[in-house]
Structure formats: structure tokens, C-alpha cells
Amino acid sequence: MTIGEDKLEVIMDYAICMDWVVAFDGKSKGNQHLHRVNKIVEYLADVEYARHDICVAGGWLHDLGLINGNKGHCFAGIEPAKEYLTEIGVDPEDIEMVTHCIEAHDGEVEAKTPEAKVVHDADTVDKMGPFGFVRHVWKISLIEDLEPEELVQDVSEHLANRHSKLYFSSSADLIKDFVQVLASFLEDKESAGRVAEIVSRGAKEGVPSEKVAESLFGDPALDEDFCESIRKHMSVDYLP
């Protein structure tokens, strides 16, 4: 059996509602992470010969656990997803495949299926580069009260760790330019700390991460490659 397009549509609507209204108390309403991830999912599913429907369902639902907070959200999303997918009539074997995508998306559990590897890599791809830096600083700022230098250090280490766990060379190829631009940006510790401070302040004021990123475009102190990288990332123009 496969998960039909009608069910994938309601899964999408449910996932977006949970992400925009419930997660982070609605502070991330309007963010396009799930939309971007699923565009990457569709590309990688084709390239890596994974089941399209499982990848798409997993892509929409991978962050469902954020409704209960960030810590352990890859595990916290399993039961709500099972309940919801059962309620809409998804086959039990397909539910197991989708929930494995959820639990493995953050790299804490090894992905054992092509579909889980696709969702893991799609989520990681959307976390890389300058835009990934902005998004993760934004996210951490809602969870912990860190100084800008600490934010830069923590986020840099997190992104490097996620990048090292990519399963597919096709995924790494997508973001090699983003990774290089971020590495160059991070060499200027003062500039990186200033951007982290701007992003952190925006997060605490309830400004969505995309809007915070866009506010950086007019900053004359930032390299043009940095801002252009964010534009490409947000529009997913880098996909073949």
C-alpha cells in the first residue's frame, strides 16, 4: 500500500498547523522550514530511489515533537504521529516507516531505511550555511539565555556535527557552497557575534527566523555572498 495524495495533503495541513500554532508558542508562525524540507525530500527521494510517499509524510511530520518542546523532539513526535496517522487510516506498516523517519531525523538514532535517510538529510540540508546559522541561533535563543560568543560556538559545533552525519553524497553536493560561505563568515568572530546578537534579539521579540534573516540584507558590514546565500536557501533555488 501507499499513502495516497489525499492523505498526504491532510498530513501537510496538520503538520503546518502544529508547527505554526503550537510549537514555540506560535513564535515561528509563518516559517517555511517544512515546505523547504519537503522540496528537498522530493529531490532526494528521486535521486536515491526511496518511497516518495513515506519520505513526504516523514518530511512534513519530522518536527512534530516540537509541540512538546525542543529537547528530545525526535522521540516526542513518535506517539502523536502514530495516533494521527492511525486516525486518518494510514496502514500500520507505513506508520512504522514514517515514525522511523521522525525518530532518526536529528541524527540521534541511525536511519535504517532509505526514506529515513532522505528525511534526515533533507532536514540537515535546510540547517546548513548562513541561513542555517540564523535559524539555529534563533531556535537556541528561545531555549537558552546565552551570550553571542556562546551562541556562535554552540551553533557552529551543532552544524558541523549535523553536516558530518549526512548519508548521501547527493545531499552534501547541494550545500557545499553554503558550507564554504558560512566557514568564511565564522572566521570574523566579531561579525559573527554581532549577527548572533541581532538574531537572538529578534527571536526573543517574536520575529520569525525568516524575517530576521531578511533584516540582515541591508547590513553593509555583511559580505554579499552571505546575504545571497540566505536568499538562495530561502527560495530553494539551489536544487537542480
Beta strands, then each sheet from edge to edge (+ up, - down):
end
